[in-house]
């Protein structure tokens, strides 16, 4: 059952001191941080989940696909779709898509 209609978009600024690798592109492992940040922002909108519930989340499984990258001056837009799963209660299925703001190109997807 979807928690909301369609996808919610969350903008994520790239921090060049934290998020970039040695050649000036987003370090691949940081994509998970962008997914988690956007997920938290989307789930707390409209008071869906209190902060304590969001702090207690744990990922049981995640599949990621990388299609591109971004440079330090770009902004990432993460689209989040969320669904409740059948019991046990409280389990969610989340789909994430990351796009570069500069050209709206899809650069990563994930399901958790």
C-alpha positions as CSV (number, residue, x, y, z in Angstrom):
1,X,0.0,0.0,0.0
2,X,1.6,3.4,-1.0
3,X,2.2,5.9,1.8
4,X,1.6,8.8,-0.6
5,X,0.8,9.2,-4.3
6,X,3.7,9.2,-6.6
7,X,7.2,10.2,-5.6
8,X,8.4,12.9,-3.2
9,X,11.5,14.9,-4.3
10,X,14.2,15.9,-1.9
11,X,17.2,18.1,-2.9
12,X,20.6,17.1,-1.6
13,X,23.6,19.5,-1.9
14,X,26.9,17.9,-2.6
15,X,29.5,18.7,0.1
16,X,32.9,18.7,-1.7
17,X,34.8,18.1,1.5
18,X,32.8,15.0,2.4
19,X,31.2,13.5,-0.7
20,X,33.8,13.6,-3.4
21,X,36.5,11.1,-4.4
22,X,40.0,12.0,-5.6
23,X,38.9,12.9,-9.1
24,X,36.1,15.3,-8.1
25,X,33.1,13.0,-8.5
26,X,30.7,11.8,-5.9
27,X,32.2,8.8,-4.1
28,X,30.0,5.8,-4.9
29,X,29.5,4.8,-1.2
30,X,28.0,8.2,-0.4
31,X,24.9,7.5,-2.6
32,X,23.6,5.4,0.3
33,X,23.8,8.5,2.5
34,X,21.8,10.5,-0.1
35,X,19.2,7.8,-0.3
36,X,18.9,7.7,3.5
37,X,18.7,11.5,3.9
38,X,16.0,11.8,1.3
39,X,14.1,8.8,2.8
40,X,14.1,10.5,6.2
41,X,13.0,13.8,4.8
42,X,10.1,12.2,2.9
43,X,8.9,10.0,5.8
44,X,8.8,12.9,8.2
45,X,6.7,15.1,6.0
46,X,3.1,15.5,7.1
47,X,4.1,13.9,10.4
48,X,4.0,10.4,9.0
49,X,6.8,9.2,11.3
50,X,8.1,10.8,14.5
51,X,11.9,11.3,14.7
52,X,12.3,8.5,17.2
53,X,10.7,6.0,14.8
54,X,13.0,7.3,12.0
55,X,16.1,6.9,14.2
56,X,15.2,3.3,14.8
57,X,15.1,2.3,11.2
58,X,17.3,-0.4,9.9
59,X,17.8,-1.6,6.3
60,X,17.2,-5.3,5.8
61,X,18.1,-5.4,2.1
62,X,19.1,-2.8,-0.5
63,X,19.7,-3.1,-4.3
64,X,21.5,-0.3,-6.0
65,X,22.1,0.6,-9.7
66,X,24.6,3.3,-10.7
67,X,24.2,5.0,-14.1
68,X,26.3,8.1,-13.8
69,X,27.9,10.5,-11.4
70,X,27.9,14.2,-10.5
71,X,30.5,16.9,-9.9
72,X,30.9,19.1,-6.9
73,X,28.9,22.1,-8.2
74,X,25.8,20.1,-9.0
75,X,22.8,19.3,-6.8
76,X,21.2,15.9,-6.5
77,X,17.4,15.4,-6.6
78,X,16.3,12.2,-4.9
79,X,12.8,10.9,-5.6
80,X,11.4,8.6,-3.0
81,X,8.4,6.3,-3.2
82,X,7.3,4.5,0.0
83,X,5.0,1.5,0.5
84,X,3.9,-0.4,3.6
85,X,4.3,-4.1,3.5
86,X,2.1,-6.8,5.0
87,X,2.8,-7.8,8.6
88,X,5.0,-7.8,10.5
89,X,3.9,-4.2,11.1
90,X,6.2,-1.3,10.4
91,X,8.0,-2.8,7.4
92,X,8.5,-0.5,4.4
93,X,9.5,-0.9,0.8
94,X,11.2,2.2,-0.6
95,X,12.3,3.1,-4.1
96,X,14.8,5.9,-4.7
97,X,15.9,7.6,-7.9
98,X,18.8,10.2,-8.0
99,X,18.9,12.8,-10.8
100,X,21.4,15.5,-11.4
101,X,19.8,18.9,-11.2
102,X,22.0,20.3,-14.0
103,X,20.6,18.1,-16.7
104,X,17.9,16.0,-15.0
105,X,19.8,12.8,-15.9
106,X,19.1,9.7,-13.9
107,X,22.3,8.6,-12.2
108,X,21.3,6.0,-9.6
109,X,18.3,3.9,-8.4
110,X,17.8,1.8,-5.3
111,X,15.1,-0.3,-3.6
112,X,15.3,-1.0,0.1
